[in-house]
Amino acid sequence: MTVMRHMRPWGHIGLIFTQGLAWSIAAVSVHPSALVAFLYLGGYVCVRAAMTWLIGVWGLKQAGVWKKMALVPVWDAWALLIWLLSFGRRSIRWRDIDYRIRGGMLVPVAPPAPQK
């Protein structure tokens, strides 16, 4: 996600529009009532279940998708957390070397240590 943030910053910021769980929680926190919570969170669960079923069962022909359906909100929460944390990173680690992204290129932060 850090690489995406540097390579396609507007696309990375635009990912907020794909975060259904975040929008549902935001709506409930702005107007906390049982009806709003039921409508937004229930709508989120229904839409995500339909998407998961369409892609998993109908599109990819996978068996046992319903057994893992409860993990979809957990995955969405992790995806949101990773997306948020990517705004705090300025470097990445690849093959035990830290890099910064400059002009679309990976630039080592420090020269690699000599190998023995």
KEKE-3310 file (N, C-alpha, C; in steps of 0.2 Angstrom, whole numbers, plus 5000, padded with zeros to 4 digits):
npx = (5004:5010:5019:5009:5003:5013:5015:5003:4995:4982:4974:4976:4971:4958:4953:4946:4933:4929:4928:4917:4914:4920:4913:4900:4902:4905:4893:4885:4891:4889:4876:4869:4859:4847:4840:4847:4860:4856:4851:4862:4874:4868:4865:4878:4883:4874:4877:4890:4890:4883:4892:4903:4898:4894:4907:4915:4907:4899:4907:4921:4919:4920:4920:4912:4911:4902:4905:4916:4911:4909:4921:4923:4919:4930:4941:4939:4940:4954:4959:4956:4963:4976:4977:4975:4987:4996:4998:5007:5019:5035:5045:5050:5053:5062:5068:5077:5082:5080:5070:5066:5054:5056:5053:5046:5055:5064:5074:5088:5089:5100:5117:5118:5124:5140:5142:5147)
npy = (4994:5006:5008:5010:5021:5031:5029:5030:5042:5049:5038:5030:5038:5038:5026:5026:5027:5014:5008:5001:4996:5006:5018:5014:5013:5026:5033:5028:5033:5046:5048:5041:5028:5015:5011:5018:5011:4998:4999:5004:4996:4983:4984:4985:4972:4964:4968:4965:4952:4947:4952:4944:4931:4931:4933:4923:4910:4910:4917:4912:4899:4892:4881:4880:4894:4900:4896:4904:4916:4924:4930:4940:4954:4955:4954:4966:4976:4974:4978:4991:4996:4993:5002:5014:5014:5015:5028:5033:5028:5030:5023:5007:4990:4978:4963:4963:4976:4994:5005:5020:5029:5037:5048:5037:5027:5014:5019:5015:5018:5017:5012:4995:4983:4975:4959:4944)
npz = (5000:5003:4992:4982:4987:4984:4970:4964:4969:4970:4966:4977:4988:4984:4987:4999:4995:4993:5005:5013:5026:5034:5030:5034:5048:5051:5048:5057:5069:5067:5067:5079:5081:5084:5072:5062:5063:5061:5047:5040:5044:5042:5028:5023:5027:5019:5006:5005:5007:4996:4986:4989:4987:4974:4967:4973:4972:4960:4951:4953:4955:4968:4982:4998:5002:5010:5023:5026:5026:5037:5040:5031:5035:5045:5036:5029:5039:5042:5030:5029:5040:5036:5025:5031:5039:5029:5026:5035:5032:5025:5019:5012:5015:5007:5003:5014:5014:5016:5007:4999:4989:4975:4962:4956:4957:4967:4979:4989:5006:5014:5010:5006:5018:5018:5012:5020)
capx = (5000:5015:5021:5003:5002:5018:5015:4996:4992:4975:4970:4976:4966:4951:4951:4942:4926:4928:4928:4910:4913:4922:4907:4894:4903:4905:4886:4882:4894:4887:4869:4869:4852:4846:4838:4853:4864:4853:4851:4869:4878:4864:4866:4885:4883:4870:4880:4897:4888:4881:4898:4907:4895:4895:4913:4917:4903:4897:4913:4927:4917:4923:4915:4913:4912:4898:4909:4921:4908:4909:4928:4923:4920:4937:4946:4938:4943:4961:4961:4955:4969:4982:4976:4977:4994:5001:4999:5012:5025:5039:5049:5047:5058:5062:5075:5081:5085:5075:5070:5062:5052:5058:5052:5044:5061:5066:5081:5090:5090:5107:5120:5118:5130:5144:5141:5153)
capy = (5000:5012:5009:5012:5028:5035:5028:5033:5045:5050:5032:5028:5042:5036:5019:5027:5026:5007:5005:5000:4996:5013:5022:5012:5015:5033:5035:5026:5037:5053:5048:5034:5026:5008:5011:5019:5006:4992:5000:5005:4990:4978:4985:4983:4965:4961:4970:4961:4944:4946:4952:4938:4925:4932:4932:4916:4904:4911:4918:4908:4892:4890:4878:4882:4901:4902:4894:4909:4923:4928:4933:4946:4960:4955:4956:4973:4980:4974:4982:4998:4997:4993:5008:5020:5014:5016:5035:5035:5025:5034:5018:5000:4985:4973:4959:4966:4983:4999:5009:5026:5029:5044:5048:5030:5022:5012:5021:5013:5023:5017:5007:4988:4981:4970:4952:4940)
capz = (5000:5003:4985:4979:4989:4981:4963:4962:4975:4969:4967:4984:4992:4981:4990:5004:4993:4992:5011:5015:5033:5037:5029:5039:5055:5051:5048:5064:5074:5066:5069:5083:5083:5082:5065:5057:5064:5057:5040:5037:5045:5039:5021:5022:5027:5014:5000:5005:5006:4989:4982:4990:4984:4966:4965:4975:4970:4954:4946:4953:4956:4974:4986:5005:5003:5015:5029:5028:5025:5043:5040:5027:5039:5048:5031:5028:5045:5041:5024:5031:5045:5032:5021:5036:5041:5024:5026:5040:5030:5020:5016:5012:5016:5002:5003:5020:5012:5016:5001:4998:4983:4972:4955:4953:4958:4973:4981:4995:5011:5016:5006:5010:5022:5014:5014:5022)
cpx = (5004:5017:5015:5002:5007:5017:5008:4993:4985:4971:4970:4971:4959:4949:4947:4934:4924:4927:4921:4909:4915:4916:4901:4895:4903:4898:4883:4885:4891:4879:4867:4862:4852:4844:4844:4858:4862:4853:4858:4873:4874:4865:4873:4885:4880:4874:4887:4896:4887:4887:4902:4904:4895:4902:4916:4913:4902:4903:4919:4925:4920:4918:4917:4914:4908:4901:4913:4917:4908:4916:4928:4923:4927:4942:4945:4941:4951:4963:4961:4961:4975:4982:4978:4984:4999:5002:5005:5019:5029:5044:5046:5054:5057:5069:5080:5085:5079:5076:5065:5060:5052:5057:5050:5050:5062:5073:5083:5091:5097:5110:5119:5124:5133:5142:5147:5153)
cpy = (5006:5013:5012:5020:5033:5035:5031:5036:5046:5043:5029:5031:5040:5030:5020:5026:5019:5004:5005:5000:5002:5017:5020:5014:5022:5036:5033:5031:5044:5053:5041:5033:5019:5007:5012:5014:4999:4993:5000:4998:4984:4978:4983:4976:4962:4962:4966:4954:4943:4947:4946:4932:4925:4930:4925:4910:4905:4912:4914:4900:4888:4886:4880:4889:4903:4901:4900:4916:4927:4932:4939:4952:4961:4957:4964:4978:4980:4978:4989:5000:4998:5000:5014:5020:5016:5024:5037:5032:5029:5029:5011:4996:4979:4969:4962:4972:4988:5003:5015:5026:5036:5044:5041:5025:5020:5015:5019:5019:5023:5011:5000:4986:4975:4963:4948:4933)
cpz = (5000:4996:4981:4980:4985:4973:4960:4967:4975:4969:4974:4989:4990:4984:4996:5002:4992:4999:5014:5023:5036:5036:5033:5046:5056:5051:5054:5069:5073:5068:5073:5085:5081:5075:5060:5057:5060:5050:5037:5038:5042:5031:5019:5022:5021:5007:4999:5004:4999:4985:4983:4987:4976:4964:4967:4972:4963:4949:4947:4954:4962:4978:4993:5006:5009:5022:5031:5027:5031:5044:5035:5030:5043:5042:5029:5033:5044:5035:5026:5036:5041:5028:5025:5038:5035:5023:5030:5038:5024:5016:5016:5013:5011:5002:5008:5018:5013:5010:5002:4991:4980:4965:4952:4954:4965:4974:4988:5000:5014:5012:5010:5013:5018:5017:5015:5019)
residu = (MET:THR:VAL:MET:ARG:HIS:MET:ARG:PRO:TRP:GLY:HIS:ILE:GLY:LEU:ILE:PHE:THR:GLN:GLY:LEU:ALA:TRP:SER:ILE:ALA:ALA:VAL:SER:VAL:HIS:PRO:SER:ALA:LEU:VAL:ALA:PHE:LEU:TYR:LEU:GLY:GLY:TYR:VAL:CYS:VAL:ARG:ALA:ALA:MET:THR:TRP:LEU:ILE:GLY:VAL:TRP:GLY:LEU:LYS:GLN:ALA:GLY:VAL:TRP:LYS:LYS:MET:ALA:LEU:VAL:PRO:VAL:TRP:ASP:ALA:TRP:ALA:LEU:LEU:ILE:TRP:LEU:LEU:SER:PHE:GLY:ARG:ARG:SER:ILE:ARG:TRP:ARG:ASP:ILE:ASP:TYR:ARG:ILE:ARG:GLY:GLY:MET:LEU:VAL:PRO:VAL:ALA:PRO:PRO:ALA:PRO:GLN:LYS)
# end
